[in-house]
Amino acid sequence: MMFYHFFPLWKTFWENLGFPVLVSPVSTPEMVEAGQGLTRSDLCLPIKTYLGHVLWLREKVDVLFLPRLVSIEAGAYLCPKILGLNDVIRNVIPGLPPILGPMVNYKGPRKVTLEESFLSMSANLGLPVRRTKEAYQKAFEFWQRQQEEVGEARGIPRDLLPEELLGALDRLLSEAPRFRLGVIGRPYLLFDPVLSHRLIKKLVSYSSEITFYQGIPEAEREAQGERLSKPVYWSLGRDLVAASVSFSRWEKIDGLINVSSFACGQDAFTSYLIDHYARLGSDKPVLSLVLDEHTSAVGLQTRLEAFFDLLENRARKREEVPCN
C-alpha cells in the first residue's frame, strides 16, 4: 500500500545487506479475484488486491517483509486498514512464511522512527549494528534522491511504474499537450492498471499532461495543509486535500480529477474536502471518480468524454479573438 513511497528505501536496504528481494508483479485480474476470495468484509478493493499479492509471494519467498506502518510523521496516522494489514494477513492466509513486521510509529507513547524500526529489526535478526547502520544510511540517501526526482517529474515515479503506463506517458513527450491536468489520488490506486481501469492511459489519449500530488513541492503541500480550516488527520489524505488547493491556484493546470476508492473510509471524508477546496480556489472543471471492481468501462469513458468536452469548450473560448 505504501510501495510508491517507501519501496526504494526498503529494497536498497536489504540489497545493501546482501539479501535478494522478490517483488510481486503488476496486479492482474486473477490476483484481484484471489484476494477478493479471502474476505467478504467491507475492505476496499486495494486492500483485497494486496491480499492477492501476498498469496502470489507466499510460496516463493523465505520471509515476507511487511512493515507495520502506524504513523510516518508526528502529526498524523495512516489508514486504519494499513495499520492492521499484518493481522489481517495472518488471519485469512494460511501457510505463510515468517513475517518481518517492524513498526514505525511517530505518534506512539514511545516514538519509533523509520531508522529505529530498521535497527531494532536487524538487532533481532542478529545482524551487525555497524553494517546495518551503513546499509540504512546509504538506502536513505538513495531514497531521498529518488523522491526529489519524482517531484521534478510531475510526481511520476518512473522507476516503479508498469511498462505499459510508462510507455503511454513517454509517448506524450514528443508533442505539446492540449490539456494540463492535476490528478489527485492515492498512488496505489492511480498507478495500478487494474485498480484504476487504466485511467492514466485514457487521460494521456486525450493529449493530457498529468501532474500528481507528489509533483507539488513538499514545502508547498505542508503550507497548504496548515492553511486548511481544520487539519486532516491522515497523512495521505492531508496531502491530497492540500494538492487540491495548489492545483486550483496553478495557472498551468486546466482541470482537476480526483480519484477515490469505493469503501475507503478516508476518501469518504477527503473527497468532499478536495472538491470543496478545488472549487473554492478557482472555476476550473473538477471531475470526481469513485472506482471499484464494478466500475463500468463504458460509464468511465462517458464521464471522461464529458469532462474533456468541457475543457475543449473552455479552451476554444480562450482562443477566440474578440471582434472589434
N, C-alpha and C positions, 0 to 999 in steps of 0.2 A: 504494500500500500504506500510505502514511502520510498519505493525503488527509485523514482526520478529525482529524489532529493539526496538520499544517503548512499546509493549503491556505489558510486566511485570511491567513497571512503571505505566502505566495507570490503569491497573486492581487493583494493590495493593493500589494505591492512593484512589480509590473510595471505595474499601472494607475497608480500614482503617477508612474511614469516615462513614461506616455503610451502604453504598449503594450496593445492589447486582448488579452484572454485567452479562449481557447475551451476549454471543459471537455467531455470525453466524457460522454454521457448515462448514466442509470442502467443498470446491466447488464441485458442481455436474454439469453434462451436462445441467440439467434443469435450474440451476441458471445462467449458462453462456448464455443459449438461452434467458432467460428472460431479462438479461442485454443488450444483443445484440438488442432485440426488441425495446429498448427505444431510440436508436440513429442510424442514418445512416452515421454518420460522420467518419472521419479518425482516431478516437480514437483507441488506441491499445487494444488488447484483455484483458489484465489485468484490464484496466480501465472499460471496458464493464462488466467484471465479478464483479468488485467492485459494480457496479450498481445493479447487481443481488443479492449481499449480503445485500445491503440496502433495496431492495424490501423484502427480507426474514425477515428482522428485523422490517420493517415499522409498522406492527400491533401487534408486540409482546413486544414493549418497551414503556415506558413513555417518554423517552428522548433519542435522538441519540447523542452520543459523537463523534464528527468529528472534531478534531483539524485542524486548517488551518496552515500547516507547510510550511512556505516560505523559511526559511533558518535555518538550525540547527547547523551552525558553521559560524565563521566570514568570512571565505574565499570562500564560495560557496553558490549556491542556490540548491534547489531541482528541480525536473522536473516541467515544467510549468503546466502540466496537474494535477499534485498533488496539486500545488498551487491553482488551480481553482476548485477542486473537490466539495467544498461546493456549489459553484454557479451552477455547472453542475447538481448536485442532486436537488437543488431547482427548476431548470427549466424543468427537464424531469420526475420527480417523483411526482405525486400529492398525497395529503393526508398524508404528512409527519408529524410526531410528532415534538415537539420543538427540535431545534438543538443547542447543545453546541459546539461552534467552536472557542475556544481560539487560538489566533495567536501566533506562535513562529517565530521570525524573528531577527536573529543575524546581518543582514546586512541593516536593515532599518534605516531611519533617526533617529529614536529612537529605539535602540536595545531592543528587548523583549526576555529575556531569557526563558528557559524552566520553571524555577521556577516562574518567574514573570507572565508568562501566566496562571499558575495554581492559583496563589494567586489573580490575577485580576479577573479571572472567579469566584473563590469562594466568593470574596467580592460582586460581582454582584448577587450571589445566596443568600447572607445574611448568609454565613457560618462563624463561629467564626474564627478569624485570627489565634489565637494561635493553635487551634485544626487543622486548615488547614496546617499550617507550620509543625507541628509534623507529620501529615499524609504524607506530601510530603517528608520530610526528611527520614522517615522510608522506603517509597516506593523507593526513590532514592538510598538508601544504598542497598536495595534488588536488584534493577535493576543492579547496578554496580557489585554485586556478580554474578548475572546471566550472565552478559557479560563476566566476567572472566571465568566462567565455559564453556561458549560456545567457547571461544578462546582455552581453554585447550582440548576441544573435537573436534578439527579439524574444528571448525566453525559450528558444528551441534547443532542447538537449540532444544535439546531433549525434553524439556517440552512443546514445541509448535508444534511439528511435528504430522501429522496424524499417527494413529497407524500402518497402512499398511506400511508406509515408514520407520517408526522407527523399525518395525519388520524386514524389509529387511536389514537395516543397522546393526542391532544386530546379525543377523544370520551369518554375515561375521566375527564377532569377534572370533568365535570358530576355524577359520582356517587362515593360513598365506595367505595374498593376493598375487595374481600373479602380479598385477599391482598397482601402486600408482598414482592417478590422481589429478591434480589441476583443479577443476571445477569452472569456473568464470561465474557469472550471478547474476541477481537480486533475492534476496530471495523470493519475492512474485511470481516469475516465477518458480524457481527451486523447491521450496518446495510444490507447488500446484500440486497434482497428475493429475488434468485435464489439466491445462495450460501447464505443462511440458511433457504431454503424458507419465507420469510415467517413465521419463528418469532415475531418480536415481535408481529405481528398476532394470532397464535394465543394468545400469552400474555395479551394485552390482552382477548381474547374471554372469558377466564376471570375477568374483573374483577380483574386484577392490576396493581398499581402497581410499576413497574420502576425500580431504581436500578442504573446501570452503574458500572464501577470508577472512571470519571472523576468520579463524584459523591462519592467519598471524598476529603476534603481531602488535598492533596498532602503536607502535613506528616505526616498520619496514615499515608499509604501508605509514606512513607520510613521512619517509625519502625517500622512492622510489618515492612518489608523487612529492617531492621537486626536485628530480633529473631529472624529465621529461623536455624535451626541451621547452615545453610550459605548463603552469598549466591547468589542466582540470577544467572547470567552475562549474561542478555539483558534489555534494557530493558523491553520489553512483558511478557515472561514474569515478571519480578520484580513488576511492578505487578499482574498477575493473581493471583499467589500471595499477595501482600500483601492483595489485596482479599478473598480467601477468609478470611483471619484476621479482618479487620474485620467482614465480613458475618456471620460466625459469632457474633460478640460483640454485634452491634447488636440490641437488644431489638425494634426496629421491623421487623426482617426476619424473615419467617416461613419462608422456604426459599431455597435456593441452586440455581442452574442454571449449570453450566459447559459452555460450547460450544466445541468444538475442531474443527480441520480434519484430515481424514484425510490422511496423508502429510506432515504438518507435523512436522519433527524436533523442534522446541522443545516442541510440545504433547505429544509422547510422554513428555517428562520432566515438564513443568509440570502436566499434567492429574493425574498421580499426586500431586504435591505439593499441588495445590489440594484434591483430595479428602481427603488426609491432614489438612491443617490445618483444613479446614472441619469435619470430624468430631471433631477433637481439641478444638476450641473450644466445641462445643455438640452437642445432639442434634437439630438442625434437619435436615429432609429435604434431601438433596443429589441432584440429577439431573445425570448426565454425558451429554452428547450429542456424538457424533462425526459430522460432516456431510461429504458429498461429493456428486458428481453422481449417485451410485447410491442415495442415501438415499431410502427409500420414504416417501411421504406418509402411507400407512396406518400404517406402523411408527412414524413420528414421532408421529402422533396418538395411537396406543395408549399410548406411553410417557408422553406428556403427561397423558392421562386418568388413568393410574395414579398419577402424581405428584400431580395435583390431588385425586384421591380421598384420598390420604394426608393432604394438607393440610386437606381438609374434615373428615376424621375427627378430626384433632388439634384443629381449631377447635371442633368440636361438644363435645369433651370439656372444653375450657376454658370453654365457655359453660354447661355443665351446673351446676345448682345442687345442692350437696351436701344429701342428705337427713339430717334430724336423727333 
